[in-house]
């Protein structure tokens, strides 16, 4: 997985390592909205699954990067 440098914000909820979603695919997708602003989401596939999911989205890339590290392995 990508090790990106970014500014971290304080995160209230702490997720234990065992609670993370185990994935074999994890990408950040950027879509341009009607307001001509990028909306960032995580595209992921859990290990052993054939389905891909798009979620954990925000206009703020920093939040998406934090969620990527916090919820996935």
Buried (B, 14 or more C-beta within 10 A) or exposed (E): EEEEEEEEEEEEEEBEEEEEBEBEEBBBEEEEEEEEEEBBBBBBBBEEEEEEBEEBBBEEBEBBBBBBBBBBE
